[in-house]
Amino acid sequence: MRSTEQVMEKVTIFITRKKDSRIELLLLRHPYAGIQFPAGTVEEDEDTDDAAKREIHEETGLKDAALKSYIGFMYEKLPEHVCLISQKTKVYARPDESSFDWAEFRRGTWVKEIRKKNKFTQVLYEEKDKYPEEKYITYSIMGWVRDEFLCHTQRRHFFHFTVRWAEDKWTQFSDSHQFELFWSPLYSLPEIIKPQNLWIEYVRNELKYNFG
């Protein structure tokens, strides 16, 4: 199977509460990557609803969030020369599995394609210092992975969960970072990172009319 035929499953979770007669949406402030929604990659052999619940637990720490609705999904074709790692894999120094493999990519990692050779692709992973106005690259990995472990299309599933009560602000350690969780009025949101800022328009009416 060609890598372009693979579809990576992703989940994004919109968690709402009602406070003082207004709907509030839970947001996550990443220490370096801006304000986001709880989201993540569906693991192999994992149902999307189970993935949504797992991401809620890992990224927010909430234990009593209740599923209100499955909103739907959208396909996203990745930009040219950008792809996702479809499963955990070693990163090789050469397009040869006998070369040294000091690094490793986890499933769902975004990488940039550099060149291809012998059924391998040389890829580059970069982490910038801060969103949205990065000044330098703080971490990078370049190496070779097998073509079969690359994916160019993802299907993003949107879920709506509700909570009856939660703190106004709290922190959660996840994915090697300390996140700040906070609530914002649905119709007065702060700047959300790209492309997540486009998703809210896709689901805003669903959140408004299916809130309970």
N, C-alpha and C positions, 0 to 999 in steps of 0.2 A: 504494500500500500504506500502511495506517495504521501509525504508529510502534509501536502496541501489538502488532502482529503480528510485529515483528522479535524475534529472539532473539540476544543477545550471547553468544558462546562464550568461556568462561573456563577456565583450567587451574589446578589446585593440585597441587603435587608434594610427596610425602612421601619423604624420603631417609633411609634407615636404614643403620646399620653394626652389627656385632656386636663388643662389647668386653667382655672378662672375663665371658663367658657371658651377657651381657645385651644386649638390643636398645636401641640409642640412636637418637633421632630428631634430625635437623638442624633447628635453629630460627634465625630471623633476628630480630635486635633492631634495629628502626628507631629512629633517634635521637629521633623525636618521636611516632611512632605505635604504640609498643608491640611486643610479641613476636608474630611471625607465622610462617607457612609460606611458602616460595617459591611465588609465584602470579602470574598475569598474564592479560592479554587476548590472545586468538588474533587474529592479524592477518588482514586480508582475504586470501583465497586461500591460507591456511596450514593445514596439517593439524594436528590437536590434538597428536599426538605430537611433531611438529616444534616446535610452540609450547612444549611442556613442556621439550624439550631446550634451546631458546633461552633460556627463563626460568632454567633451571639455570645456564647459562653466564653470563648477565647478572647474576643476583642472588647467585650463590655463587662463581663462578669455577671450579667443579669441571669437570674435563675427562674424567674416567674413570667418571662415574656410569653404571651399567648399568640399563636398563629391566627391572624384575622383573615388573610386571603393570600392566595397565589395570584399575583397580578398578571404575569405573563413573561415572555422572553423576547429577546431580540438577538439577531445574528450580527456579529461585528467582524468585518474583514480587516485584518491588521494592515497597517501601512507597509509599503514596499520595503523589503529587507528587515522588517521587524517580525519577530516570531516568539512563540512561547515554548518552553521546555515541557514536553508532554508527560515525562516521567523522570523520577530521580536518576541522575546519570553522572558519571565521572567526566571530568574535563581533561582532555589529553593535550600534551605538548605538541604532538604531530598528528596527522590524519592516520593514526595507527594505534590500535589498542595496546601494543607492546611498549609504547612510549610512556613516560612518567605521567602520573595522574594525581597531582597534589590537590587539585580543587574539585568541587562537586557542585552541581546545580540541583536544586529541588524542583519538584513539579510545580509548574505555574510561573517560573521565573521568566521575565521579559529579557530578551537579548536582541542584538543587532547582528544580522548576517554580514560577514566580510567576504568570504569566498568559499568555493566548494572544491573537493578533491577526494577521489576514491571512496565515494559514498559517505564522506564526512563533510561537515560545514564548520568553518572557523567562525566563531561568534564572539561578541563583546558584550559584557555586562558592565554598566556604569551606574554608580550611585552618586548623585549630586549632593552638595552640601545643604541646600535649602531651596524650598519651593516658595514663590515662583521665580525669584531672581537669583539663581545659583551663580556663585562666583568661581567655583572650582569643582573638580571631581574628587570626592573623598575616598572612593574605593572602586576598584575595577578588576575584572577577570577577563582574560582573553585566552581562548583555547579552542580545541576541536571536539565536536560531539557528532554522534552518528546522525545521519539525515532523518532516520526513522523516529528520532526523539524530538523533532521540531514540528510545530503546529502553527498554521497561519490564519485560522478562523476560530472564533470563540462564540459560544451561545451563552448569553447572560440571562439568568433567571431572577426575577424580582419578587420579593415577598414583603408582606405587610404584617408586622407583629405589633401588639399593643401591651402596655403595662399599666396597671392601676396606680402604682406609686413607685417612685425612685428618687434618689437624691438629686438635687439640682446640678451638682458637679461631683465628679470623682475621678480617680485615676485607675488605670488597669495596665499591668505589664503583660505584653504579648508580642510575639515575633521579635524579641530582643529589643523592644522599645517601650517606653513609658508613655501611654496614651492618656490624654485628657478627654473625658466624656462630658458633654453638656447638652442642654436642651435649648432649642431655638424655635420661635414661632414659625409655623409652616409658611406663612406669607411674608416673612421678614428674615430670610436666611442670610447668613454671612457669605462671603465668597467661598465657593466650593471649588476644589481642584478640577481641572480639565482631565477627561471628558465627563466626569461625574456631574458637573453643573448642568449638563444637558439631560441627564436622566430624570431629574426632578420634574421637568415639564411632562415627561412621559407618564408619570405616576401621580401627579398632584391631585387630579380629580378623583382618582381611585382612593387616595388617602382621605380626601375630604368627605366623600359620600359613603365610604365603607368603614368609617370610624365608628366605634361603639364602646 
